Amino acid sequence: MHLSRGTLALLLALTTPAIAQEPGASIAPSPAWRQAMPPGPVARTKITESYATLVARDAYFWAWPLVNMYNRRLANETVKQFVRAGPMPSAPINHLAMLSDYIDPGERIGVCPNQDVVYGIGLLALEKSPVVIQVPDFGSRFWVFAAYDTRTDAFVQLGKMYGTTPGFYLVVGPNWKGDLPKGITRVFQSTTYSGSFVPRVFQDDTPKDRRAIQSVLRQIMMYPLAEYDGKMKSTDWSKLPVAPAAATGDDEIKWVVPDKFFDELPSVFGRPTISHSPVSFGEPITNLKVHWQDARLGWRCRLALPLGLRSRHQPRTRPILKGVK
C-alpha cells in the first residue's frame, strides 16, 4: 500500500510518540539558494499543462498538512464549550478535552489510533495566547503528550521517556517575547501558530485500572496563559455533556478536499497560522507564494489537479479503515 506524505504525517501524529526535536532546529537553506531564485514569475514564460501538473503535485504534497491543519482549526473555532461530540471530545481553541476510557473505533477524526491509551485533543492558536500544559504525577504509568505544528512536526518533549516531572509547561508561538511566569518548568516554542496537542496515557484493560486512571486524567489540562495561577486545575472528563456528531461514514473525515485545495491555499498563507520565517519553513513557502501570484499558474494548477492528483488521493485511507465499524 502506497501512502502520500500527508497521510503518513497524520498516521504518525496518532500512532507514534513525539519525536524529540528542539524548537527552531530546522536546517537553513544555503546562502546561494535565495540568490539563485528569481524574484518572481519570469515574464512571458509559457506555462504548459505538464509544468502546471508538476507544480500542482509538488504544492499538494508539500502543503497537504498545512491545509489539513487549517481546516481542523476552522472547525474547532466553532466550538464554544467542552463536549463529547459522538466518540470524540471537543474543547474551545487553546484548551483540551480528554476521554475517560479507550477511544471508540467508530471515530473518524484521524486514522489508526492506539488501542491501549486514553486520548485527549486540543487545537492551538498561539497567535492568540501561549498555553499552559498541566502535567500530573503519573507514577509508573506510561504517558506522552504530543504537540504538532501546522506541518504536523512534533516540537515538545513531554512524557515518561523524557523523564518529565509533574508541573506546568508553557507552549508559545514563534514570536513570543513575554515574561515567564513563576512556576513554569519549561518553555516549548512552536515554529507555527496553529497546531494540535494530543495527550496519550496508558490504561490497563481492567475495571481496576479504569478507576485508578481517573485521578490523573482529571489533572491533564491545557488553557491560555491568562488563566494560569500556579495551582493545579482539574476537570472530571467522564462528565462531559454529550452532543450529537455529524455522520461521517466509513472513511476518515476529509480535512483536505482536492477540489477545494487550491482555493483554500491562499487563505492558509494569509492567516496568522504559520510562521513565514524562511529558517522555519525553508524556501518552498516563499517560492510557492511568489509563483502563485501568477494567475496563469494558479488557473492551470486547478485544471491539473484532477489529472495528476485526485484519483491518487481519494482511496488512501479506505484500506486502513475497511472493516472498522
C-alpha positions in Angstrom: 0.0 0.0 0.0 1.4 3.4 -1.0 0.6 6.4 1.2 1.1 10.1 0.4 3.4 12.2 2.6 0.4 13.9 4.1 -1.4 10.7 5.1 1.9 9.4 6.6 2.2 12.6 8.7 -1.3 12.1 10.1 -0.7 8.4 10.8 2.5 9.4 12.7 0.6 12.0 14.6 -1.9 9.5 16.0 0.2 6.4 16.4 3.8 7.3 17.5 5.2 9.2 20.4 6.5 12.7 19.8 10.0 12.6 18.2 12.5 14.7 20.1 13.1 17.9 18.2 14.4 21.1 19.6 12.4 24.2 18.6 13.9 26.1 15.7 16.1 23.1 14.7 15.2 23.4 11.0 18.2 23.4 8.6 18.6 26.8 7.0 18.9 27.0 3.2 22.3 27.5 1.7 23.3 31.2 1.2 23.4 30.8 -2.6 19.8 29.4 -2.7 18.0 32.8 -2.5 20.4 34.4 -5.0 19.6 31.6 -7.5 15.8 32.0 -7.1 14.1 34.6 -9.4 12.3 37.4 -7.5 9.0 36.5 -9.2 7.5 34.7 -12.3 9.6 35.3 -15.4 7.7 37.5 -17.9 6.3 35.8 -21.0 7.1 32.3 -19.7 4.9 29.7 -21.3 3.2 27.6 -18.6 2.4 24.3 -20.1 0.0 21.7 -18.8 2.8 19.3 -17.8 4.6 22.1 -15.9 1.5 23.1 -14.1 0.8 19.4 -13.2 4.3 19.1 -11.6 3.8 22.3 -9.7 0.4 21.2 -8.6 1.8 17.8 -7.4 4.6 19.5 -5.5 2.4 22.1 -3.9 -0.2 19.5 -3.0 2.1 17.1 -1.2 4.1 19.8 0.5 1.1 21.9 1.6 -1.3 19.0 2.4 -0.5 19.1 6.2 -1.0 22.9 6.2 -4.4 22.7 4.6 -5.3 19.8 6.8 -4.5 21.7 10.0 -6.1 24.9 8.6 -9.4 23.1 8.2 -9.2 21.4 11.5 -8.7 24.8 13.2 -11.6 26.4 11.3 -13.8 23.6 12.5 -12.5 23.9 16.1 -13.1 27.7 16.2 -16.9 27.0 16.2 -16.5 25.0 19.5 -17.5 27.2 22.5 -17.8 24.6 25.3 -16.3 21.3 26.4 -18.4 18.5 25.0 -18.1 14.9 23.8 -19.4 15.0 20.2 -20.0 11.4 19.2 -16.9 9.3 20.0 -14.5 12.2 20.4 -14.1 15.1 23.0 -14.0 18.7 21.8 -12.8 21.8 23.5 -12.6 25.5 22.7 -9.4 26.7 20.9 -6.3 26.7 23.2 -7.9 24.2 25.5 -8.1 20.4 25.5 -10.6 17.8 26.4 -9.9 14.2 27.5 -11.7 10.9 27.1 -12.1 8.9 30.2 -11.6 5.5 28.6 -10.3 3.9 25.4 -11.1 5.6 22.1 -14.2 4.4 20.2 -13.2 2.6 17.0 -16.0 4.4 15.3 -14.2 7.7 15.4 -13.2 9.2 12.1 -11.2 12.3 13.2 -7.9 10.5 12.4 -6.7 7.2 11.2 -5.1 4.3 13.2 -5.3 5.5 16.9 -3.6 3.4 19.5 -5.7 0.8 21.3 -4.2 0.8 24.8 -4.2 4.5 25.7 -6.7 7.2 26.8 -6.6 10.1 24.3 -7.2 13.8 24.6 -7.2 16.5 21.9 -6.8 20.3 21.7 -6.2 22.8 18.9 -3.6 25.5 19.2 -3.9 29.2 18.2 -0.7 30.6 19.6 -1.0 34.0 18.0 -3.9 34.5 20.4 -2.0 33.3 23.5 0.6 30.9 24.8 -0.9 27.9 26.5 -0.1 26.2 29.8 0.1 22.4 29.9 -0.5 20.7 33.2 1.4 17.5 33.9 0.2 15.5 36.9 2.1 12.8 38.8 1.7 9.7 36.7 3.8 7.5 38.9 5.0 4.4 37.0 2.3 4.8 34.3 3.4 5.3 30.7 2.2 8.6 29.2 3.2 11.0 26.4 1.9 14.4 25.4 2.5 15.2 21.7 2.3 18.7 20.2 2.3 19.1 16.4 2.8 22.3 14.5 1.0 23.2 11.3 3.3 20.9 9.3 2.5 18.1 11.8 6.1 18.2 13.1 6.4 17.3 16.8 8.0 20.0 18.8 7.7 19.2 22.6 9.3 16.6 24.8 6.8 15.7 27.4 6.4 12.1 28.5 7.7 9.2 30.6 10.5 8.5 28.1 11.8 12.1 28.6 11.8 11.9 32.4 9.3 14.8 32.6 8.5 15.9 36.1 5.0 16.9 37.3 4.3 20.6 36.9 3.4 23.4 34.5 4.8 23.8 31.0 4.4 26.6 28.5 3.9 26.4 24.8 4.5 29.6 22.9 4.3 30.8 19.3 7.2 31.8 17.0 7.5 35.5 18.1 6.5 35.3 21.8 8.6 37.6 24.0 6.6 37.8 27.1 7.6 37.4 30.7 7.9 33.9 32.0 5.5 33.4 35.0 6.8 31.9 38.2 6.3 28.2 38.5 6.7 27.3 34.8 9.1 24.4 34.5 10.0 24.7 30.8 9.0 26.6 27.6 8.5 24.9 24.2 8.4 27.2 21.2 6.5 26.2 18.1 7.6 27.4 14.7 4.0 27.9 13.7 0.9 29.5 15.3 -1.6 26.7 14.6 -1.2 23.1 15.7 -2.7 20.3 17.8 -2.0 18.9 21.2 -2.6 15.2 21.8 -2.1 13.6 25.2 -2.0 9.8 25.5 -2.0 7.8 28.8 -1.6 4.1 29.1 -4.6 2.2 30.6 -4.7 -1.5 31.5 -7.8 -3.2 30.2 -9.2 -3.9 33.7 -12.0 -2.4 35.8 -9.5 -1.6 38.5 -7.2 0.5 36.3 -10.2 2.2 34.6 -11.0 3.5 38.1 -7.4 4.3 39.1 -6.6 6.3 36.0 -9.3 8.8 36.5 -7.4 10.8 39.2 -4.6 11.7 36.7 -6.8 12.2 33.7 -8.7 14.9 35.7 -5.5 17.0 36.0 -4.5 16.9 32.3 -5.3 20.4 31.3 -4.4 23.0 28.7 -5.5 26.6 28.9 -4.4 30.2 27.9 -1.7 31.8 29.9 -4.1 34.3 31.4 -5.8 31.5 33.3 -2.6 30.3 34.9 -2.5 30.9 38.7 0.2 28.3 39.7 -2.4 25.9 41.1 -3.4 22.6 39.5 -6.8 22.7 38.0 -9.0 19.6 37.4 -12.0 18.5 35.4 -13.9 15.3 35.6 -13.8 14.3 31.9 -16.2 11.5 32.4 -19.0 14.0 32.9 -18.6 15.9 29.7 -22.0 16.8 28.1 -22.7 14.7 25.1 -23.6 16.4 21.8 -24.7 14.7 18.5 -21.9 14.2 16.0 -22.4 14.5 12.2 -22.5 11.3 10.2 -19.0 10.6 8.8 -19.4 7.2 7.0 -16.6 4.6 6.9 -13.7 6.9 5.8 -11.7 9.4 7.8 -13.2 13.0 7.8 -11.9 14.6 4.6 -10.0 17.6 6.0 -8.3 18.1 2.7 -10.7 18.2 -0.3 -8.8 18.1 -3.6 -11.4 20.1 -5.5 -11.0 23.0 -2.9 -7.3 22.7 -2.2 -6.0 25.5 -4.5 -8.9 27.8 -3.5 -8.0 27.3 0.2 -4.2 27.6 -0.2 -4.1 31.4 -0.4 -6.1 31.6 2.8 -3.7 29.3 4.6 -0.9 31.6 3.6 -2.9 34.7 4.6 -3.9 33.7 8.1 -1.6 34.1 11.1 -1.4 30.3 11.4 2.1 29.8 10.1 5.5 31.4 10.6 6.8 33.0 7.4 10.4 32.8 8.5 12.5 31.0 5.8 14.6 29.4 8.5 11.4 27.8 10.0 9.7 26.8 6.8 12.5 26.8 4.2 12.3 28.4 0.8 9.4 26.3 -0.6 6.8 28.5 1.0 8.4 31.7 -0.4 8.9 30.2 -3.8 5.3 28.8 -3.9 3.8 32.2 -2.8 5.8 34.1 -5.4 4.8 31.8 -8.3 1.2 31.7 -7.1 0.9 35.4 -7.8 1.0 34.5 -11.5 -2.7 33.9 -12.1 -1.9 31.7 -15.1 -0.1 29.2 -12.9 -2.9 29.1 -10.3 -5.5 28.6 -13.0 -3.6 25.8 -14.7 -2.8 24.1 -11.4 -6.6 24.0 -10.7 -7.0 22.3 -14.0 -4.1 20.0 -13.5 -5.1 18.7 -10.0 -7.8 16.3 -11.3 -5.4 14.9 -13.9 -2.4 14.5 -11.6 -3.7 14.0 -8.0 -7.4 13.5 -7.4 -7.5 9.8 -8.4 -4.5 9.1 -6.3 -5.7 11.0 -3.2 -9.2 9.6 -2.6 -8.5 5.9 -1.8 -5.7 6.5 0.6 -7.5 5.8 3.9 -10.0 3.3 2.8 -7.8 0.2 3.1 -6.9 1.3 6.7 -10.5 1.8 7.8 -12.1 -1.0 5.9 -14.0 -3.3 8.2 -13.8 -0.9 11.2 -17.3 -0.1 12.3 
